[in-house]
Each structure stands twice: as structure tokens, then as C-alpha cells.
Amino acid sequence: MESQSMRLNEGWQTLKGTRMNADAADLWFDNYQPDGTGNGACGAMFFNGRLINTDCDTKSFFICEHELDNTRTPASISS
């Protein structure tokens, strides 16, 4: 399995695969901007909507995103 440190230079991306500019200071909260040191290989959203880098082993609340493969039309109800 590829280590996180080997992928550090690939940069940040969203769940949809869109690359993020890690140097965009307006995205990051205070001193939590990634600097390539320490264990901050994963990211999280802070309470104010800004991003922080964090250790990938940190336990936290999360939001899952799931893309639907197809949609179903509800059956009509006869009265």
C-alpha cells in the first residue's frame, strides 16, 4: 500500500477530484495551512467553514457523499 508521505506532493483535491490550491490563504484557518511537515496529510473542515490539515488517524465527525447511479420515478398512487 502506498504511504501517505509518498503522495504528499500530489496536492489537495476535493471528493470530486478537483485540484485545490493549498496556497490559497483564504481557504485555510489560521496556522492550519499544510506546510509539508508533521502528520497533516489529511484535511477537515473547521467549524467556521475553513480548512485545516490534520493527522489521518484523528477521529472526528464526517460527512459522506454518495453519487446516485440512477433515479427512480415514484409509482403513482390511485385513489
Biopython code that builds the backbone (N, CA, C, O; Angstrom):
import numpy as np
from Bio.PDB.StructureBuilder import StructureBuilder

atoms = [
    (1, "MET", "N", (0.843, -1.188, 0.000)),
    (1, "MET", "CA", (0.000, 0.000, 0.000)),
    (1, "MET", "C", (0.881, 1.241, 0.000)),
    (1, "MET", "O", (1.878, 1.304, 0.719)),
    (2, "GLU", "N", (0.516, 2.206, -0.792)),
    (2, "GLU", "CA", (1.284, 3.436, -0.915)),
    (2, "GLU", "C", (1.148, 4.281, 0.346)),
    (2, "GLU", "O", (0.042, 4.477, 0.851)),
    (3, "SER", "N", (2.259, 4.777, 0.849)),
    (3, "SER", "CA", (2.200, 5.576, 2.075)),
    (3, "SER", "C", (1.683, 6.974, 1.787)),
    (3, "SER", "O", (1.778, 7.474, 0.667)),
    (4, "GLN", "N", (1.133, 7.594, 2.826)),
    (4, "GLN", "CA", (0.614, 8.956, 2.690)),
    (4, "GLN", "C", (1.723, 9.928, 2.350)),
    (4, "GLN", "O", (1.513, 10.850, 1.562)),
    (5, "SER", "N", (2.908, 9.742, 2.932)),
    (5, "SER", "CA", (4.011, 10.663, 2.690)),
    (5, "SER", "C", (4.460, 10.627, 1.230)),
    (5, "SER", "O", (4.942, 11.634, 0.713)),
    (6, "MET", "N", (4.310, 9.488, 0.560)),
    (6, "MET", "CA", (4.684, 9.393, -0.845)),
    (6, "MET", "C", (3.740, 10.206, -1.725)),
    (6, "MET", "O", (4.119, 10.609, -2.825)),
    (7, "ARG", "N", (2.530, 10.451, -1.261)),
    (7, "ARG", "CA", (1.539, 11.172, -2.056)),
    (7, "ARG", "C", (1.415, 12.631, -1.653)),
    (7, "ARG", "O", (0.615, 13.363, -2.237)),
    (8, "LEU", "N", (2.192, 13.075, -0.659)),
    (8, "LEU", "CA", (2.063, 14.426, -0.125)),
    (8, "LEU", "C", (2.224, 15.496, -1.194)),
    (8, "LEU", "O", (1.515, 16.502, -1.165)),
    (9, "ASN", "N", (3.132, 15.301, -2.128)),
    (9, "ASN", "CA", (3.395, 16.312, -3.151)),
    (9, "ASN", "C", (2.354, 16.343, -4.265)),
    (9, "ASN", "O", (2.436, 17.188, -5.155)),
    (10, "GLU", "N", (1.379, 15.439, -4.232)),
    (10, "GLU", "CA", (0.335, 15.435, -5.253)),
    (10, "GLU", "C", (-0.665, 16.560, -5.042)),
    (10, "GLU", "O", (-1.414, 16.893, -5.960)),
    (11, "GLY", "N", (-0.693, 17.144, -3.870)),
    (11, "GLY", "CA", (-1.589, 18.259, -3.602)),
    (11, "GLY", "C", (-2.937, 17.811, -3.073)),
    (11, "GLY", "O", (-3.214, 16.618, -2.948)),
    (12, "TRP", "N", (-3.758, 18.781, -2.769)),
    (12, "TRP", "CA", (-5.087, 18.538, -2.207)),
    (12, "TRP", "C", (-6.107, 18.490, -3.330)),
    (12, "TRP", "O", (-5.966, 19.173, -4.344)),
    (13, "GLN", "N", (-7.137, 17.673, -3.137)),
    (13, "GLN", "CA", (-8.232, 17.630, -4.097)),
    (13, "GLN", "C", (-9.535, 17.376, -3.358)),
    (13, "GLN", "O", (-9.547, 16.833, -2.253)),
    (14, "THR", "N", (-10.629, 17.777, -3.986)),
    (14, "THR", "CA", (-11.946, 17.573, -3.398)),
    (14, "THR", "C", (-12.390, 16.135, -3.619)),
    (14, "THR", "O", (-11.716, 15.369, -4.308)),
    (15, "LEU", "N", (-13.531, 15.772, -3.029)),
    (15, "LEU", "CA", (-14.081, 14.433, -3.235)),
    (15, "LEU", "C", (-14.357, 14.153, -4.704)),
    (15, "LEU", "O", (-14.295, 13.003, -5.140)),
    (16, "LYS", "N", (-14.658, 15.184, -5.462)),
    (16, "LYS", "CA", (-14.952, 15.028, -6.888)),
    (16, "LYS", "C", (-13.683, 14.987, -7.740)),
    (16, "LYS", "O", (-13.757, 14.826, -8.958)),
    (17, "GLY", "N", (-12.505, 15.134, -7.094)),
    (17, "GLY", "CA", (-11.246, 15.072, -7.825)),
    (17, "GLY", "C", (-10.733, 16.405, -8.320)),
    (17, "GLY", "O", (-9.711, 16.442, -9.006)),
    (18, "THR", "N", (-11.404, 17.509, -7.999)),
    (18, "THR", "CA", (-10.955, 18.832, -8.406)),
    (18, "THR", "C", (-9.744, 19.227, -7.569)),
    (18, "THR", "O", (-9.784, 19.153, -6.341)),
    (19, "ARG", "N", (-8.678, 19.644, -8.228)),
    (19, "ARG", "CA", (-7.468, 20.059, -7.513)),
    (19, "ARG", "C", (-7.713, 21.366, -6.767)),
    (19, "ARG", "O", (-8.393, 22.264, -7.266)),
    (20, "MET", "N", (-7.151, 21.458, -5.567)),
    (20, "MET", "CA", (-7.261, 22.674, -4.764)),
    (20, "MET", "C", (-5.886, 23.306, -4.646)),
    (20, "MET", "O", (-4.880, 22.601, -4.558)),
    (21, "ASN", "N", (-5.838, 24.623, -4.645)),
    (21, "ASN", "CA", (-4.594, 25.346, -4.454)),
    (21, "ASN", "C", (-4.344, 25.476, -2.963)),
    (21, "ASN", "O", (-5.001, 26.275, -2.297)),
    (22, "ALA", "N", (-3.406, 24.705, -2.427)),
    (22, "ALA", "CA", (-3.129, 24.717, -0.987)),
    (22, "ALA", "C", (-2.548, 26.043, -0.528)),
    (22, "ALA", "O", (-2.504, 26.306, 0.674)),
    (23, "ASP", "N", (-2.100, 26.890, -1.460)),
    (23, "ASP", "CA", (-1.540, 28.184, -1.090)),
    (23, "ASP", "C", (-2.601, 29.266, -0.976)),
    (23, "ASP", "O", (-2.290, 30.391, -0.584)),
    (24, "ALA", "N", (-3.834, 28.956, -1.306)),
    (24, "ALA", "CA", (-4.906, 29.954, -1.226)),
    (24, "ALA", "C", (-5.230, 30.211, 0.241)),
    (24, "ALA", "O", (-5.991, 29.462, 0.855)),
    (25, "ALA", "N", (-4.658, 31.261, 0.795)),
    (25, "ALA", "CA", (-4.754, 31.542, 2.234)),
    (25, "ALA", "C", (-6.192, 31.704, 2.706)),
    (25, "ALA", "O", (-6.483, 31.455, 3.876)),
    (26, "ASP", "N", (-7.087, 32.112, 1.834)),
    (26, "ASP", "CA", (-8.473, 32.315, 2.259)),
    (26, "ASP", "C", (-9.215, 31.002, 2.506)),
    (26, "ASP", "O", (-10.300, 31.016, 3.088)),
    (27, "LEU", "N", (-8.657, 29.871, 2.079)),
    (27, "LEU", "CA", (-9.288, 28.572, 2.327)),
    (27, "LEU", "C", (-8.940, 28.008, 3.696)),
    (27, "LEU", "O", (-9.718, 27.251, 4.277)),
    (28, "TRP", "N", (-7.779, 28.374, 4.207)),
    (28, "TRP", "CA", (-7.222, 27.727, 5.395)),
    (28, "TRP", "C", (-7.421, 28.574, 6.633)),
    (28, "TRP", "O", (-7.362, 29.802, 6.568)),
    (29, "PHE", "N", (-7.655, 27.925, 7.755)),
    (29, "PHE", "CA", (-7.882, 28.586, 9.035)),
    (29, "PHE", "C", (-6.556, 28.811, 9.752)),
    (29, "PHE", "O", (-5.821, 27.857, 10.009)),
    (30, "ASP", "N", (-6.247, 30.050, 10.072)),
    (30, "ASP", "CA", (-5.059, 30.445, 10.845)),
    (30, "ASP", "C", (-3.799, 29.695, 10.417)),
    (30, "ASP", "O", (-3.436, 29.713, 9.241)),
    (31, "ASN", "N", (-3.144, 29.046, 11.349)),
    (31, "ASN", "CA", (-1.876, 28.363, 11.072)),
    (31, "ASN", "C", (-2.064, 26.903, 10.688)),
    (31, "ASN", "O", (-1.114, 26.124, 10.765)),
    (32, "TYR", "N", (-3.248, 26.520, 10.281)),
    (32, "TYR", "CA", (-3.516, 25.123, 9.947)),
    (32, "TYR", "C", (-3.239, 24.801, 8.489)),
    (32, "TYR", "O", (-3.507, 23.685, 8.045)),
    (33, "GLN", "N", (-2.705, 25.762, 7.733)),
    (33, "GLN", "CA", (-2.383, 25.508, 6.338)),
    (33, "GLN", "C", (-1.263, 24.475, 6.262)),
    (33, "GLN", "O", (-0.296, 24.567, 7.018)),
    (34, "PRO", "N", (-1.372, 23.499, 5.370)),
    (34, "PRO", "CA", (-0.346, 22.453, 5.290)),
    (34, "PRO", "C", (1.002, 23.034, 4.876)),
    (34, "PRO", "O", (1.081, 23.901, 4.007)),
    (35, "ASP", "N", (2.051, 22.542, 5.512)),
    (35, "ASP", "CA", (3.395, 23.017, 5.186)),
    (35, "ASP", "C", (4.341, 21.870, 4.844)),
    (35, "ASP", "O", (5.541, 22.087, 4.673)),
    (36, "GLY", "N", (3.813, 20.657, 4.743)),
    (36, "GLY", "CA", (4.632, 19.510, 4.378)),
    (36, "GLY", "C", (5.388, 18.889, 5.531)),
    (36, "GLY", "O", (6.180, 17.970, 5.325)),
    (37, "THR", "N", (5.160, 19.372, 6.744)),
    (37, "THR", "CA", (5.812, 18.782, 7.907)),
    (37, "THR", "C", (4.759, 18.170, 8.816)),
    (37, "THR", "O", (3.574, 18.483, 8.701)),
    (38, "GLY", "N", (5.183, 17.315, 9.703)),
    (38, "GLY", "CA", (4.244, 16.723, 10.655)),
    (38, "GLY", "C", (3.355, 15.681, 10.012)),
    (38, "GLY", "O", (3.681, 15.125, 8.964)),
    (39, "ASN", "N", (2.228, 15.424, 10.654)),
    (39, "ASN", "CA", (1.327, 14.362, 10.212)),
    (39, "ASN", "C", (0.074, 14.882, 9.526)),
    (39, "ASN", "O", (-0.911, 14.150, 9.430)),
    (40, "GLY", "N", (0.076, 16.104, 9.051)),
    (40, "GLY", "CA", (-1.120, 16.694, 8.470)),
    (40, "GLY", "C", (-1.362, 16.309, 7.032)),
    (40, "GLY", "O", (-1.469, 17.186, 6.174)),
    (41, "ALA", "N", (-1.451, 15.026, 6.739)),
    (41, "ALA", "CA", (-1.649, 14.568, 5.364)),
    (41, "ALA", "C", (-3.117, 14.526, 4.963)),
    (41, "ALA", "O", (-3.425, 14.373, 3.781)),
    (42, "CYS", "N", (-4.030, 14.660, 5.927)),
    (42, "CYS", "CA", (-5.466, 14.671, 5.634)),
    (42, "CYS", "C", (-6.040, 16.043, 5.971)),
    (42, "CYS", "O", (-5.388, 16.854, 6.628)),
    (43, "GLY", "N", (-7.234, 16.288, 5.526)),
    (43, "GLY", "CA", (-7.862, 17.582, 5.770)),
    (43, "GLY", "C", (-9.225, 17.440, 6.399)),
    (43, "GLY", "O", (-9.840, 16.374, 6.362)),
    (44, "ALA", "N", (-9.689, 18.531, 6.978)),
    (44, "ALA", "CA", (-11.010, 18.570, 7.600)),
    (44, "ALA", "C", (-11.543, 19.988, 7.499)),
    (44, "ALA", "O", (-10.787, 20.941, 7.310)),
    (45, "MET", "N", (-12.845, 20.111, 7.627)),
    (45, "MET", "CA", (-13.449, 21.437, 7.634)),
    (45, "MET", "C", (-13.670, 21.856, 9.076)),
    (45, "MET", "O", (-14.266, 21.119, 9.862)),
    (46, "PHE", "N", (-13.189, 23.034, 9.417)),
    (46, "PHE", "CA", (-13.323, 23.583, 10.757)),
    (46, "PHE", "C", (-14.732, 24.125, 10.935)),
    (46, "PHE", "O", (-15.475, 24.242, 9.961)),
    (47, "PHE", "N", (-15.112, 24.459, 12.168)),
    (47, "PHE", "CA", (-16.472, 24.920, 12.460)),
    (47, "PHE", "C", (-16.853, 26.174, 11.684)),
    (47, "PHE", "O", (-18.039, 26.425, 11.471)),
    (48, "ASN", "N", (-15.877, 26.962, 11.260)),
    (48, "ASN", "CA", (-16.158, 28.211, 10.547)),
    (48, "ASN", "C", (-16.166, 28.040, 9.027)),
    (48, "ASN", "O", (-16.277, 29.025, 8.296)),
    (49, "GLY", "N", (-16.049, 26.808, 8.549)),
    (49, "GLY", "CA", (-16.077, 26.547, 7.117)),
    (49, "GLY", "C", (-14.719, 26.576, 6.450)),
    (49, "GLY", "O", (-14.604, 26.239, 5.271)),
    (50, "ARG", "N", (-13.693, 26.969, 7.176)),
    (50, "ARG", "CA", (-12.343, 26.970, 6.612)),
    (50, "ARG", "C", (-11.710, 25.595, 6.809)),
    (50, "ARG", "O", (-12.193, 24.781, 7.596)),
    (51, "LEU", "N", (-10.637, 25.354, 6.091)),
    (51, "LEU", "CA", (-9.994, 24.044, 6.108)),
    (51, "LEU", "C", (-8.818, 24.013, 7.073)),
    (51, "LEU", "O", (-8.155, 25.024, 7.304)),
    (52, "ILE", "N", (-8.573, 22.831, 7.630)),
    (52, "ILE", "CA", (-7.392, 22.592, 8.453)),
    (52, "ILE", "C", (-6.744, 21.304, 7.977)),
    (52, "ILE", "O", (-7.422, 20.412, 7.467)),
    (53, "ASN", "N", (-5.426, 21.207, 8.142)),
    (53, "ASN", "CA", (-4.785, 19.919, 7.880)),
    (53, "ASN", "C", (-4.732, 19.167, 9.192)),
    (53, "ASN", "O", (-4.583, 19.764, 10.258)),
    (54, "THR", "N", (-4.854, 17.870, 9.110)),
    (54, "THR", "CA", (-4.934, 17.054, 10.314)),
    (54, "THR", "C", (-4.300, 15.695, 10.069)),
    (54, "THR", "O", (-4.130, 15.277, 8.924)),
    (55, "ASP", "N", (-3.962, 15.027, 11.123)),
    (55, "ASP", "CA", (-3.430, 13.671, 11.047)),
    (55, "ASP", "C", (-4.541, 12.740, 10.553)),
    (55, "ASP", "O", (-5.683, 12.858, 10.998)),
    (56, "CYS", "N", (-4.233, 11.849, 9.669)),
    (56, "CYS", "CA", (-5.245, 10.953, 9.099)),
    (56, "CYS", "C", (-5.815, 9.969, 10.117)),
    (56, "CYS", "O", (-6.855, 9.361, 9.866)),
    (57, "ASP", "N", (-5.159, 9.805, 11.248)),
    (57, "ASP", "CA", (-5.659, 8.906, 12.285)),
    (57, "ASP", "C", (-6.560, 9.611, 13.296)),
    (57, "ASP", "O", (-7.083, 8.970, 14.207)),
    (58, "THR", "N", (-6.746, 10.920, 13.145)),
    (58, "THR", "CA", (-7.595, 11.673, 14.067)),
    (58, "THR", "C", (-9.046, 11.269, 13.868)),
    (58, "THR", "O", (-9.551, 11.280, 12.746)),
    (59, "LYS", "N", (-9.713, 10.913, 14.953)),
    (59, "LYS", "CA", (-11.131, 10.554, 14.878)),
    (59, "LYS", "C", (-11.963, 11.826, 14.943)),
    (59, "LYS", "O", (-11.690, 12.719, 15.745)),
    (60, "SER", "N", (-12.972, 11.899, 14.097)),
    (60, "SER", "CA", (-13.779, 13.103, 14.009)),
    (60, "SER", "C", (-15.123, 12.754, 13.384)),
    (60, "SER", "O", (-15.319, 11.652, 12.871)),
    (61, "PHE", "N", (-16.039, 13.705, 13.436)),
    (61, "PHE", "CA", (-17.304, 13.553, 12.726)),
    (61, "PHE", "C", (-17.028, 13.687, 11.241)),
    (61, "PHE", "O", (-16.035, 14.297, 10.846)),
    (62, "PHE", "N", (-17.887, 13.129, 10.425)),
    (62, "PHE", "CA", (-17.651, 13.203, 8.998)),
    (62, "PHE", "C", (-18.964, 13.248, 8.235)),
    (62, "PHE", "O", (-20.028, 12.919, 8.761)),
    (63, "ILE", "N", (-18.859, 13.657, 7.002)),
    (63, "ILE", "CA", (-19.997, 13.678, 6.080)),
    (63, "ILE", "C", (-19.604, 12.813, 4.895)),
    (63, "ILE", "O", (-18.527, 12.979, 4.321)),
    (64, "CYS", "N", (-20.472, 11.901, 4.537)),
    (64, "CYS", "CA", (-20.214, 11.064, 3.367)),
    (64, "CYS", "C", (-20.987, 11.614, 2.182)),
    (64, "CYS", "O", (-22.109, 12.100, 2.325)),
    (65, "GLU", "N", (-20.383, 11.533, 1.036)),
    (65, "GLU", "CA", (-21.045, 11.951, -0.185)),
    (65, "GLU", "C", (-21.206, 10.718, -1.060)),
    (65, "GLU", "O", (-20.266, 9.946, -1.245)),
    (66, "HIS", "N", (-22.393, 10.545, -1.587)),
    (66, "HIS", "CA", (-22.668, 9.375, -2.413)),
    (66, "HIS", "C", (-23.350, 9.840, -3.682)),
    (66, "HIS", "O", (-24.370, 10.527, -3.630)),
    (67, "GLU", "N", (-22.794, 9.469, -4.812)),
    (67, "GLU", "CA", (-23.384, 9.842, -6.079)),
    (67, "GLU", "C", (-24.350, 8.749, -6.519)),
    (67, "GLU", "O", (-23.999, 7.569, -6.533)),
    (68, "LEU", "N", (-25.556, 9.144, -6.876)),
    (68, "LEU", "CA", (-26.568, 8.181, -7.299)),
    (68, "LEU", "C", (-26.277, 7.689, -8.705)),
    (68, "LEU", "O", (-25.926, 8.472, -9.588)),
    (69, "ASP", "N", (-26.425, 6.386, -8.907)),
    (69, "ASP", "CA", (-26.225, 5.804, -10.229)),
    (69, "ASP", "C", (-27.420, 6.058, -11.139)),
    (69, "ASP", "O", (-27.274, 6.266, -12.344)),
    (70, "ASN", "N", (-28.586, 6.037, -10.544)),
    (70, "ASN", "CA", (-29.793, 6.276, -11.327)),
    (70, "ASN", "C", (-30.885, 6.799, -10.397)),
    (70, "ASN", "O", (-30.758, 6.734, -9.175)),
    (71, "THR", "N", (-31.914, 7.298, -10.969)),
    (71, "THR", "CA", (-33.041, 7.769, -10.162)),
    (71, "THR", "C", (-34.273, 6.964, -10.531)),
    (71, "THR", "O", (-34.417, 6.491, -11.658)),
    (72, "ARG", "N", (-35.143, 6.822, -9.568)),
    (72, "ARG", "CA", (-36.387, 6.095, -9.807)),
    (72, "ARG", "C", (-37.547, 7.062, -9.721)),
    (72, "ARG", "O", (-37.574, 7.948, -8.867)),
    (73, "THR", "N", (-38.488, 6.887, -10.599)),
    (73, "THR", "CA", (-39.703, 7.681, -10.559)),
    (73, "THR", "C", (-40.674, 6.997, -9.614)),
    (73, "THR", "O", (-40.951, 5.807, -9.766)),
    (74, "PRO", "N", (-41.194, 7.733, -8.639)),
    (74, "PRO", "CA", (-42.136, 7.104, -7.710)),
    (74, "PRO", "C", (-43.387, 6.624, -8.442)),
    (74, "PRO", "O", (-43.853, 7.256, -9.390)),
    (75, "ALA", "N", (-43.910, 5.509, -7.987)),
    (75, "ALA", "CA", (-45.149, 4.981, -8.569)),
    (75, "ALA", "C", (-46.294, 5.925, -8.235)),
    (75, "ALA", "O", (-46.351, 6.487, -7.141)),
    (76, "SER", "N", (-47.192, 6.093, -9.172)),
    (76, "SER", "CA", (-48.343, 6.961, -8.897)),
    (76, "SER", "C", (-49.332, 6.227, -7.997)),
    (76, "SER", "O", (-49.461, 5.004, -8.042)),
    (77, "ILE", "N", (-50.008, 6.996, -7.199)),
    (77, "ILE", "CA", (-50.983, 6.448, -6.254)),
    (77, "ILE", "C", (-52.379, 6.657, -6.823)),
    (77, "ILE", "O", (-52.769, 7.779, -7.147)),
    (78, "SER", "N", (-53.121, 5.570, -6.939)),
    (78, "SER", "CA", (-54.502, 5.663, -7.436)),
    (78, "SER", "C", (-55.438, 5.839, -6.257)),
    (78, "SER", "O", (-55.264, 5.214, -5.211)),
    (79, "SER", "N", (-56.425, 6.687, -6.433)),
    (79, "SER", "CA", (-57.405, 6.849, -5.349)),
    (79, "SER", "C", (-58.758, 6.349, -5.761)),
    (79, "SER", "O", (-59.703, 6.407, -4.975)),
]
sb = StructureBuilder()
sb.init_structure("model")
sb.init_model(0)
sb.init_chain("A")
sb.init_seg("    ")
for serial, (resi, resn, name, xyz) in enumerate(atoms, 1):
    if name == "N":
        sb.init_residue(resn, " ", resi, " ")
    sb.init_atom(name, np.array(xyz, "f"), 0.0, 1.0, " ", f" {name:<3s}", serial, name[0])
structure = sb.get_structure()
